[in-house]
Amino acid sequence: MKQEPSFFQRVYDVARKIPHGRVTNYGAIAKYLGQAGSARMVGWAMNASGTEEDVPAHRVVNRNGLLTGKHYFDGTNLMQQLLESEGVTVVENKVTDFESLFWDPMKELPPGMY
């Protein structure tokens, strides 16, 4: 019997699909996974993602584009530096042009991935 992936694993699978130079938020991932009220759990998953390979946690910000998870990265500004290395401008811990850079898994991924 095949075991279903955990919630965290499903979050990581979605996060791995966020394109270079784009960002999404915790709530958008939760909504895509059918858990619209679980944005905080997505945040916990991102905080724990250091044990996973290739999870671009730096591309997941809060609903206003703020780098609320930056304290979970090694180094003071690593999250910002990773975003800026992809061409994303960050001013005062906030992604500028958040709306134009926003990647919505509900629109970008096929329905029923989970």
N, C-alpha and C positions, 0 to 999 in steps of 0.2 A: 504494500500500500504506500503510495507516494504521499509524503508529508507536505502540507501546505507551507509556504514560506511565512516566517514571522512578520509581524507588522513592520519591525525595523528593517528586515530584509526587503520588504516591498517598497518601503521609503527609499532605501538605497538604490533599488532598481530604477525607480523613477528619477532620482537625483542624477544617476549616471547618464540619463538621456538629456539633461539640460545642456544645450549647446554652449560652446566656447563663446564668451563675450555676452552671455545672456544671464538673467537672474529670474528666480521665482520666489514664492514665499511659502511659509509653512502651511498656511491655510489652503493654498492651491493644491499642494501635494496631498493633504488630508482629504480634500474634496474629491480629487481624482480617485483616491483609494476607497471612496464610499464612506469615509469617516469625517464628514464635514466639521464636526465639533472637536476634532483631535489635533488641532494645530500645535498645541503644546507637546503632545506626544511626538509629533514630527520633529520638534525642536530637541526633545530628549534624544531621539534617534540621531540627529545631526551631531549633537554633543558627544555621542558614543561612537561616531563613525570613524574615529582614528584607528580602530582595529580592522577596518575594512579597506580593501584595495580600491583605488580609483573612484572614490565617492567625492565629488566636487562640492563638499559642504559649504565652501566659500560662496557658492552661487545661490545659496538659500538665505534670504533675508526676511525681515518682518514685513507686514502688509503695507508699511509706509516706505519701504526701501532702506530702513535702518539696519546697520550691521550689529544686531543685538547679540549674535553668537560669537562676536570677535574675541571674547574673553576665553573661549575654549580652544583657541589656536595658540600654538607656541609663538612667542614673540608678541610684542605690543601691537603691531600693525600688520601682522601676517595676512589676515583675511583681506584687508584693504589692498595690500601689495599684490596678492594673488588676483584680485579683481582687476586692478590697474594693469597688471601684466597681460590681461585679456582685452584691454581697451575700454574698460568700464571706469568712468570717472566717479570718484567718491569725494565728497566734500563734507566735513564735519560728521563723519560716520554715516553718511547717507548717500545712496546711489543717486546721482543726478540722471535725468532722463529715465527714471524708473519705469514709467509707463511705456516708453518705446522699447525698452530692453526687456520688459516683462515677458517671460515664457510661460504660457498657460498649458499645463499638461492636458486639461480638458479639451483644448483645441488642437494640440500638437500630437497627442498620442492616440492610438486607436482605442475605441471604447472596449471595455471588457478585458483589458490587459490583466486585470485582477478582478 
